[in-house]
Amino acid sequence: MKEAIDELREEIGSVTLVAVSKTKSNEEILKAYDLGIRDFGENYVQELVKKMDCLPSDIKWHMIGHLQTNKVRDIVKRNIYLIESVDSIKLAKEINKEAIKNNKTVSILIEVNIANDINKTGCSISSLDELISFCLGLSNINLCGLMAIAPHTDNIDDIRSSFREMKSLKSKYNLSLLSMGMSSDYKIAIEEGTDIIRIGTKIFGERVYK
Ligand SMILES: *Cc1c(COP(=O)(O)O)cnc(C)c1O
């Protein structure tokens, strides 16, 4: 783990490294924490909430998985740092409602379905305009930027062009953050100007789903 983190730190410059800890134990998370990692990403609310409740309170938790409206409450009442996977008006509305109840502002990214894959989550590019305007009108949401998962392909040019498209969307809407790049493609994401990379396997090893 230490070698992987050292290597990443040399490569990333000022890009924020989020360690994706889904399926990984508290012990493994604490190992990364002891190496100085403070940003962690999780995909499942139940697992995230359990970890939030017993791990150090200075961890910045990123919600990166598909979020159902009925689970919003559990993370908004806790100390969620950034919800990266907002992909619908309904979800944004619910986050805002819970944020008002808890008297706080919640920072979010909109997940874009950049691969335009019907099986993938994320807001389609054609609906992005509407979702962004909607989020900007909400009192207790801070829209910080966009998140994307590259198309599932070995074709590096396709991956690069989707990252490039994300970068142009970030500029078009004048947003401050882009979250893109995972273990297999983060180098391309950095070259294309990402602000956040989300790395699981490279730091923690392969995941075993039980
Ligand atoms: C699991 C996951 C990651 C990390 O993937 P690795 O390939 O293990 O680095 C990043 N982003 C999202 C949205 C994920 O679900």
The ligand as a Gaussian input file, in Angstrom:
#p B3LYP/6-31G(d) Opt

LIG

0 1
 C      -14.944000       1.364000      -7.487000
 C      -14.890000       2.726000      -8.050000
 C      -13.666000       3.417000      -8.235000
 C      -12.302000       2.772000      -8.001000
 O      -12.026000       1.834000      -8.985000
 P      -10.578000       1.131000      -9.117000
 O      -10.580000       0.619000     -10.511000
 O      -10.571000       0.022000      -8.114000
 O       -9.550000       2.147000      -8.862000
 C      -13.714000       4.725000      -8.699000
 N      -14.881000       5.336000      -8.973000
 C      -16.068000       4.720000      -8.812000
 C      -17.320000       5.465000      -9.131000
 C      -16.110000       3.404000      -8.357000
 O      -17.299000       2.791000      -8.234000

